[in-house]
Amino acid sequence: MIWVAAAGPAMNILLAAISVALLWLVFHAGRAAPQWLVALLWSSVEINLVLAVLNMWPIPPLDGSRVAVGVLPPPPGAAAVAAVAVRVDFRLCDFRDRAAAGV
């Protein structure tokens, strides 16, 4: 799940790098480039870097929260809470089965 969540910001960084490479080619081509092309490539770099940074914030709808959940260890009491929840669920299922059987 970490890799899937990190794919979005990684793609933003890759697109920014491609835009920088194209911008470098435009400047070193030897002839004057149209101003709109330079502005377009520079805007692409800025937008993709901002999106990569904002998307990695650990706020639940963003990808950064999924990466943080995958990287950080679980809280100390999470295993005990999960075990109690499973026991309670099994007991409720047992009561429902007994009620359905008429016991």
C-alpha positions in Angstrom: 0.0 0.0 0.0 3.0 2.3 0.6 4.1 2.0 -3.0 0.7 2.7 -4.4 0.3 5.8 -2.2 3.8 7.0 -3.0 3.2 6.6 -6.8 1.3 9.8 -7.1 3.9 12.1 -5.6 6.7 10.2 -7.4 5.0 10.8 -10.7 4.7 14.5 -9.9 8.5 14.6 -9.2 9.2 12.7 -12.4 7.0 15.1 -14.4 8.8 18.0 -12.8 12.2 16.5 -13.7 11.1 15.9 -17.3 9.9 19.5 -17.5 13.3 20.7 -16.2 15.1 18.6 -18.8 12.9 20.1 -21.6 13.5 23.6 -20.2 17.3 23.0 -20.2 17.0 21.8 -23.9 15.0 24.9 -24.8 17.6 27.2 -23.2 20.6 25.4 -24.8 19.0 24.8 -28.3 21.0 27.8 -29.7 18.0 29.7 -31.0 15.4 31.8 -29.3 12.5 29.8 -27.9 8.9 31.1 -27.8 8.2 32.8 -24.5 5.0 30.7 -24.0 7.0 27.5 -24.1 9.4 28.7 -21.4 6.4 29.8 -19.3 4.6 26.5 -19.8 7.6 24.4 -18.8 8.3 26.5 -15.8 4.7 26.4 -14.7 4.8 22.6 -15.1 7.8 22.4 -12.8 6.2 24.6 -10.1 2.8 22.9 -10.2 4.2 19.4 -10.1 6.6 20.1 -7.2 3.8 21.8 -5.2 1.4 18.9 -5.8 4.1 16.4 -4.7 4.7 18.3 -1.5 1.1 18.9 -0.7 0.1 15.3 -1.5 2.7 14.0 1.0 1.2 15.8 4.0 0.0 13.2 6.5 -3.7 14.3 6.3 -6.1 11.3 5.9 -7.5 11.9 2.4 -4.0 12.6 1.0 -1.4 10.0 0.0 1.0 11.1 2.8 -1.3 9.6 5.4 -1.2 6.2 3.7 2.6 6.3 3.5 2.8 7.3 7.2 0.5 4.4 8.2 2.6 2.0 6.3 5.9 3.2 7.6 5.1 4.0 11.2 4.7 1.1 13.8 1.1 0.5 15.1 0.2 2.1 18.4 1.1 -0.1 21.5 -2.5 -1.0 22.4 -3.7 -1.7 18.9 -3.1 -5.5 19.1 -5.0 -5.8 22.4 -7.9 -3.7 21.1 -8.1 -5.8 17.9 -8.0 -9.1 19.9 -10.9 -7.9 22.2 -12.9 -6.8 19.1 -12.5 -10.2 17.5 -13.6 -12.0 20.7 -16.6 -9.7 21.1 -17.5 -10.3 17.4 -17.3 -14.1 17.8 -19.4 -14.0 20.9 -22.1 -11.9 19.1 -22.1 -14.3 16.2 -22.5 -17.2 18.7 -25.5 -15.4 20.3 -27.0 -14.8 16.9 -26.5 -18.4 15.9 -28.1 -19.7 19.1 -31.1 -17.3 18.7 -31.6 -18.5 15.2 -31.5 -22.1 16.3 -34.0 -21.4 19.1 -31.6 -22.4 21.9 
